Amino acid sequence: MASEKKKRRSSGRRSPLAAAALIGIGLLATGGLYAGASAAVASTETPTVSTAHADLEEGEKLFAANCATCHGLDLQGTDNGPSLAGVGALAVEFQVSTGRMPMQMNGPQADQKPVQFTEEQILAMSSYVDSVAPGPEFPSERVLDGEGDVSRGAELFRINCAMCHNVAAAGGALTQGKFAPDIQDTSALHIYAAMVTGPQNMPVFSNMNLDDEAKRDIISALLYQQEMQAPGGFTLGSLGPVSEGLFIWIFGIGGLIAVAVWITAKSN
């Protein structure tokens, strides 16, 4: 009987490996929960003074290395570039994040090209410029939400913007080699930034011209137009009835004349 009880006890004991495995699983679970909680807390923390100072230092270094040649170390401007006094963070973010700046060479205007910096670097440069030359601020999320009055926004766009950007926002040629860019794929933030900062040949639309509600309506109309499919098929560049009529005249009538000439030649 004693030997049978001993066998039962020995068979019921847990293996040392099983205990070690349970401890390891517990440690891993505890570590994972701690890491997740730490990341969540870190994401909700506001930047400290030292972090903001580090961002400004990084932005100053990037500005000195990539922008100061044309705009000057003190943002005073040079013969190759204008002063940045009063441009603020919004203008810097717009110019750099669209690849317009830094320019590869002087020309009639800065065109878009691949972006050369990360989002963190762009924000650091924007913060540095804003600390030296404050200007227009970033808008609220409501202005960019695309939920404004689309009909009113389309009317405001036709009145204030279509003479350069085309009624379909396809862009158009200006004088002296300049042009109004295609904005059919432009983000809501950059549409707002262009209206507020007036890049290149574009005028500045202050609240005296278009308040934030009007800007919101224009942005909503352009975002709606970006999502809407062209009901008429091929857009022919969305250049309007003149170009469409010219297309029909050249290719439509021209094609009929070519067919008539071919039939006449075959009959002869």
Beta strands, then each sheet from edge to edge (+ up, - down):
strand 1: 172-173
strand 2: 179-180
sheet 1: 1+ 2-
end
